[in-house]
């Protein structure tokens, strides 16, 4: 597994995922514009940690969600 350095997320423009719970429960935010990675965080903890996923893996994950291959 290749290990990359963490991108500088200061000033990142975060957006809430359309798959988040709209009642304020499960809120996932992502930010775009980083080469090869997709940073993801919990919107309820905006100054907490962010996970950085490989962009190809993230795209596959979102594709599975859109295709309905997930459990409620």
N, C-alpha and C positions, 0 to 999 in steps of 0.2 A: 504494500500500500504506500503510495506516495504521500508525503507530508508537505503541505504548503504553508507558507507564512500567512497569518491572519491579515485580511485586508483592513485598512483604516476605515472604520465605519462612522467616524465623526462627520456630521453633516449629511449622512445618508438620508434619502427620501423614502421612508418606510410606508408601505400600504398594507391595509388589512386584506387578508386572503378572502376571496369570495366563498371559500369553504368554511370560514369561521362561523361560530355560533353568533347570531345577530342579537341575542339577548345579553351579551356581555360576558358570556361564559368562556368558551374555548376560543381564544382570539390569537390567531397566528398572523404575524406580519412578515413580509418579505421586502427586499429592496433589490433593484435592478442596477445594471451598469458595472458590474464587476466581472472581469474576464475569467471564465472557467468555473466560477463558484456562485452560489445563490445563498446569501445570508438570510437566516430565518430567526425570529425571536418571538417571545410571548409579549403581546401588547400590554398586558397588565403589569409587566416588569420592564419598562422601556430602557432602564439603565442597567439591566441584568445582562446575562450572557446571551450571545447569539451563536447559533450553530451555522457552520458554512458547509453546504453540500456541493458536491461536484455537479456542475450544470447539466451534464448528460444524465446523471442519475436522477436529479430533480425533475427534469423533463419527462423521464420515463414514469416517475411516481405520479406526476400530475396527469399524464396520459391515462394511467390506470384509474385515477379518480374520475376523470371525465368519461371514461368508458363504463363506469359503474362497477368496477371490480374491487369493491371495498365493502366492509361490513358497517352497518349503521351503529 
